[in-house]
Amino acid sequence: MAKKILVAMPLDKKHRDYLESQAKGHDVEFNYVEVEKITLDDVKDVNCIIGSIRRKWIKAAEKLEWLQIIYAGADLFTVPGLLKPETILTNASGAYNTEVAEHMLAMTFSLVRHFNKYMRNQVNHIWKQLDSITSVKGSTILVLGLGRIGSDYAKKVNALGAHVIGVKRTIKDKPDYIDEIHTIDEIDDLLGRADIVAMVLPGSEDTKHIINADRINKMKRGAYLINVGRGNAIEPNALKAALKSGQLAGAALDVTEPEPLPADDELWDCDNVIITPHIAGHLFLEEAREIIVEIAGKNLYRWLNNESLLNVVNRQLGY
């Protein structure tokens, strides 16, 4: 009986040809559907889903054996009861390194050079010089989350002359582009040393509000905070208070709590905040799409040939 494969992501013909080539010799049926047009008929008998899909359709896919998501973060799909215990979940870790790391670097320079404030002045036709700036060269940057994205960002700021402190759950070795490496339980001793704290943490119960009022107060006064991981890693009221008091000189947020950020949230009007709508890692960069298709294709071949898959998510940990 044919394996039914639903592909829910925008693909060119070359991408479709590649995926289908990985299934050569097997009895499979491919169904390419736009995310917004998926129906119950598309999912009810499907064995594999590749791409982006709403969770209500995942629950309706009673025969689902494998879900290949197009995101690096998988926490939205590890909610208990969403997937059957036997369903394999794989992510797109490795696809967004360049895109997100460059977004973080742009945020870094925008903060320390006050570009966000100058842009507000430009809109209001105000010609005004602002106060002193921070140089990335010689600054201490604490990177919370040394996965592939965090490591790529660390390489970039290290090349610019920053002293880079990396934090991860477990330490196996120290890459050359990291000056110091520590575990997450040492964070309280590290925050006060950083001029910039850059967060690339996955979503989990362990990381929820990991940056709270107590930890913000341990940061160097006038430090900057960047977050491209999950919005709930920062306690929002503590963040707003620190931005108002000057404890934080500024923040750059690609993710927020809640999300989307309500139109009446006061963060929008803070001139020391940069907000982007969760687009640091997206399919805007063609390189990311190519890598995702490659991951999906390799996994499709492995799945059909009963081999272990790449990028399997630990559903207990959420990554």
C-alpha positions as CSV (number, residue, x, y, z in Angstrom):
1,M,0.0,0.0,0.0
2,A,1.4,3.4,-1.0
3,K,2.9,5.7,1.6
4,K,1.1,9.1,1.5
5,I,3.3,12.1,1.8
6,L,1.9,15.6,2.3
7,V,4.3,18.5,1.4
8,A,3.2,21.8,2.8
9,M,5.9,24.3,1.9
10,P,6.6,26.5,-1.2
11,L,8.8,24.5,-3.5
12,D,10.1,25.0,-7.1
13,K,10.0,22.1,-9.5
14,K,13.7,21.3,-8.8
15,H,12.8,20.9,-5.1
16,R,9.9,18.6,-5.9
17,D,12.0,16.6,-8.3
18,Y,14.7,16.2,-5.6
19,L,12.2,15.0,-3.0
20,E,10.7,12.5,-5.4
21,S,14.1,11.2,-6.4
22,Q,14.7,10.3,-2.8
23,A,11.6,8.1,-2.9
24,K,12.6,6.3,-6.1
25,G,11.8,2.6,-6.0
26,H,9.1,3.0,-3.3
27,D,5.4,3.0,-3.6
28,V,4.6,6.6,-2.5
29,E,2.0,9.3,-3.3
30,F,3.1,13.0,-3.0
31,N,0.5,15.7,-2.4
32,Y,1.7,19.3,-2.6
33,V,-0.7,21.7,-0.9
34,E,-0.4,25.3,0.2
35,V,-0.6,25.6,4.0
36,E,-3.7,27.8,3.9
37,K,-5.5,25.3,1.6
38,I,-5.0,22.1,3.6
39,T,-8.2,20.2,4.4
40,L,-9.2,17.1,6.4
41,D,-9.0,15.0,3.2
42,D,-5.3,16.0,2.8
43,V,-4.3,14.8,6.2
44,K,-6.7,12.0,7.3
45,D,-4.7,9.1,5.7
46,V,-1.3,10.8,5.4
47,N,1.8,8.9,6.7
48,C,4.3,11.7,6.5
49,I,4.1,15.5,6.6
50,I,6.9,17.7,5.3
51,G,6.6,21.5,5.9
52,S,4.4,23.9,7.9
53,I,1.1,22.7,9.2
54,R,-1.4,23.9,11.8
55,R,-1.6,21.8,14.9
56,K,-5.3,21.0,14.4
57,W,-4.4,19.1,11.2
58,I,-1.7,17.2,13.0
59,K,-4.3,15.9,15.4
60,A,-6.5,14.9,12.5
61,A,-3.6,12.9,10.9
62,E,-4.3,9.6,12.6
63,K,-1.9,7.6,10.5
64,L,1.0,10.1,10.8
65,E,4.3,8.3,11.2
66,W,6.8,11.1,10.7
67,L,6.5,14.9,10.8
68,Q,9.3,17.0,9.3
69,I,8.9,20.6,10.3
70,I,10.6,23.5,8.6
71,Y,11.6,25.3,11.9
72,A,14.6,24.9,14.0
73,G,12.5,25.3,17.2
74,A,10.2,22.4,17.8
75,D,8.5,23.3,21.1
76,L,5.2,24.1,19.5
77,F,5.0,20.5,18.3
78,T,6.2,18.8,21.5
79,V,3.0,19.6,23.5
80,P,1.9,16.5,25.2
81,G,-0.9,14.7,23.3
82,L,-0.3,16.5,20.0
83,L,1.7,13.7,18.4
84,K,1.3,10.0,19.0
85,P,4.2,8.5,21.0
86,E,5.4,6.5,18.0
87,T,5.4,9.5,15.6
88,I,8.9,10.7,14.8
89,L,9.4,14.5,14.9
90,T,12.4,16.0,13.0
91,N,13.3,19.7,12.8
92,A,15.2,22.0,10.4
93,S,18.2,22.7,12.7
94,G,21.0,24.0,10.6
95,A,18.9,25.7,8.0
96,Y,18.8,29.1,9.5
97,N,22.3,29.6,10.9
98,T,23.3,32.4,8.4
99,E,20.0,34.1,8.3
100,V,19.4,34.4,12.1
101,A,23.1,35.1,13.0
102,E,23.2,38.0,10.5
103,H,19.9,39.3,11.9
104,M,21.5,39.2,15.3
105,L,24.6,41.0,14.1
106,A,22.4,43.7,12.5
107,M,20.6,44.1,15.8
108,T,23.9,44.3,17.6
109,F,25.1,47.2,15.5
110,S,21.8,48.9,15.5
111,L,21.7,49.0,19.3
112,V,25.2,50.0,20.0
113,R,25.2,52.7,17.2
114,H,21.7,53.9,18.2
115,F,20.3,53.4,14.7
116,N,16.9,52.7,16.1
117,K,16.8,56.1,17.7
118,Y,18.2,57.8,14.6
119,M,15.4,56.1,12.6
120,R,12.8,57.6,14.9
121,N,14.4,61.0,14.4
122,Q,14.5,60.5,10.7
123,V,10.7,59.8,10.6
124,N,10.2,63.0,12.7
125,H,12.7,65.1,10.6
126,I,14.9,65.7,13.6
127,W,18.6,66.4,13.0
128,K,20.2,65.6,16.4
129,Q,23.4,63.9,17.5
130,L,22.9,61.3,20.2
131,D,25.1,60.2,23.1
132,S,28.2,57.9,23.3
133,I,28.3,54.6,21.6
134,T,29.7,51.1,22.4
135,S,32.1,49.3,20.1
136,V,31.7,45.6,19.4
137,K,35.4,45.4,19.3
138,G,36.6,45.0,22.9
139,S,33.1,44.4,24.3
140,T,32.1,41.3,26.2
141,I,29.2,39.4,24.6
142,L,27.5,36.7,26.5
143,V,25.8,34.2,24.1
144,L,23.0,32.2,25.8
145,G,22.5,29.1,23.6
146,L,25.5,27.8,21.6
147,G,23.6,25.7,19.1
148,R,24.3,26.2,15.4
149,I,22.8,29.7,15.3
150,G,24.4,30.9,18.5
151,S,27.7,29.5,17.4
152,D,27.5,31.3,14.0
153,Y,26.8,34.6,15.8
154,A,29.6,34.0,18.2
155,K,32.0,33.4,15.3
156,K,31.0,36.7,13.7
157,V,31.4,38.9,16.8
158,N,34.6,37.1,17.8
159,A,36.0,38.0,14.3
160,L,35.1,41.6,15.1
161,G,37.1,41.6,18.3
162,A,34.6,40.9,21.0
163,H,35.3,38.8,24.0
164,V,32.8,36.0,23.6
165,I,31.4,34.0,26.5
166,G,29.3,31.0,25.5
167,V,26.7,29.3,27.6
168,K,25.2,25.9,26.8
169,R,23.7,22.9,28.7
170,T,26.6,20.6,28.4
171,I,30.2,21.2,27.5
172,K,32.2,18.9,25.3
173,D,34.9,21.2,24.1
174,K,35.6,24.9,23.6
175,P,35.6,26.2,20.0
176,D,38.4,28.6,19.0
177,Y,35.9,31.4,18.4
178,I,34.7,31.2,22.1
179,D,36.9,32.8,24.7
180,E,35.1,31.2,27.6
181,I,32.5,28.5,27.8
182,H,30.2,27.8,30.7
183,T,27.1,25.8,31.6
184,I,23.6,27.3,32.0
185,D,23.8,27.0,35.8
186,E,26.6,29.5,35.9
187,I,24.5,32.3,34.3
188,D,24.1,34.3,37.5
189,D,27.9,34.8,37.7
190,L,28.3,35.8,34.1
191,L,25.5,38.3,33.5
192,G,27.4,41.2,35.3
193,R,30.4,40.9,33.0
194,A,28.5,41.3,29.7
195,D,28.0,44.5,27.6
196,I,25.7,42.6,25.4
197,V,23.6,39.5,26.3
198,A,22.4,37.6,23.1
199,M,19.8,34.9,23.6
200,V,19.2,32.0,21.2
201,L,17.6,29.6,23.7
202,P,15.1,27.0,22.6
203,G,11.6,27.0,24.2
204,S,11.2,24.7,27.2
205,E,10.0,24.9,30.8
206,D,13.7,25.3,31.8
207,T,14.1,28.5,29.7
208,K,10.8,30.2,30.5
209,H,11.5,33.5,32.1
210,I,15.1,32.6,32.6
211,I,15.8,36.3,32.3
212,N,13.7,37.8,35.1
213,A,13.9,40.9,37.3
214,D,16.6,39.4,39.6
215,R,18.8,38.4,36.7
216,I,18.3,41.7,34.8
217,N,19.5,43.5,38.0
218,K,22.6,41.3,37.9
219,M,23.5,42.6,34.5
220,K,25.9,45.4,34.0
221,R,23.9,48.7,34.1
222,G,23.6,50.0,30.6
223,A,24.0,46.6,28.9
224,Y,22.1,45.5,25.9
225,L,19.8,42.5,25.5
226,I,19.1,40.6,22.3
227,N,16.5,37.8,22.0
228,V,15.9,35.7,18.9
229,G,15.0,32.4,20.6
230,R,11.7,32.4,22.4
231,G,9.8,35.4,23.7
232,N,8.9,33.8,27.0
233,A,12.6,33.5,27.9
234,I,12.3,37.1,29.2
235,E,9.8,38.1,31.8
236,P,8.1,41.1,30.0
237,N,7.3,43.3,33.0
238,A,10.9,43.0,34.2
239,L,12.2,43.9,30.8
240,K,10.0,47.0,30.5
241,A,11.0,48.2,34.0
242,A,14.7,47.8,33.2
243,L,14.3,49.7,29.9
244,K,12.6,52.6,31.6
245,S,15.1,52.8,34.5
246,G,18.2,52.6,32.4
247,Q,19.3,49.3,33.9
248,L,19.2,48.1,30.3
249,A,20.4,50.6,27.6
250,G,18.3,48.9,25.0
251,A,16.9,45.6,23.7
252,A,16.4,44.0,20.3
253,L,13.6,41.5,20.1
254,D,12.6,39.2,17.3
255,V,10.4,37.3,19.7
256,T,8.1,38.6,22.4
257,E,5.7,37.6,25.1
258,P,2.9,37.5,24.1
259,E,3.3,37.0,20.4
260,P,2.2,38.8,18.2
261,L,2.9,41.8,20.4
262,P,-0.4,43.7,21.0
263,A,-0.6,47.0,19.2
264,D,-1.1,48.8,22.5
265,D,1.9,47.2,24.2
266,E,4.3,49.9,25.5
267,L,7.3,48.2,24.1
268,W,6.4,49.7,20.7
269,D,6.9,53.2,22.0
270,C,10.2,52.6,23.7
271,D,12.9,54.4,21.7
272,N,15.6,52.1,23.0
273,V,13.9,48.9,21.7
274,I,14.1,47.3,18.3
275,I,11.3,44.9,17.4
276,T,11.0,42.6,14.4
277,P,8.0,40.2,14.0
278,H,9.6,36.8,14.5
279,I,11.3,36.9,11.1
280,A,15.0,36.3,11.9
281,G,14.7,32.7,10.7
282,H,12.3,32.4,7.8
283,L,12.1,31.2,4.2
284,F,13.1,34.7,3.1
285,L,16.7,33.5,2.4
286,E,16.9,31.0,-0.5
287,E,19.8,29.3,1.2
288,A,17.5,28.3,4.1
289,R,15.0,26.8,1.8
290,E,17.7,24.8,0.0
291,I,19.0,23.4,3.3
292,I,15.5,22.5,4.5
293,V,14.7,20.6,1.3
294,E,18.0,18.8,1.6
295,I,17.3,17.8,5.2
296,A,13.8,16.7,4.2
297,G,15.1,14.7,1.2
298,K,17.7,12.9,3.2
299,N,15.2,12.0,5.9
300,L,12.7,10.9,3.3
301,Y,15.2,8.4,1.9
302,R,16.1,7.2,5.4
303,W,12.4,6.9,6.5
304,L,11.5,4.9,3.4
305,N,14.5,2.6,3.9
306,N,14.0,2.1,7.6
307,E,17.2,4.0,8.6
308,S,17.5,6.4,11.5
309,L,16.6,10.0,10.7
310,L,18.5,13.2,11.0
311,N,17.5,16.1,13.4
312,V,15.2,13.9,15.5
313,V,13.7,16.0,18.3
314,N,13.7,14.8,21.9
315,R,10.0,15.5,22.7
316,Q,10.7,15.5,26.4
317,L,13.3,18.2,26.1
318,G,11.6,20.1,23.3
319,Y,14.6,20.2,21.0
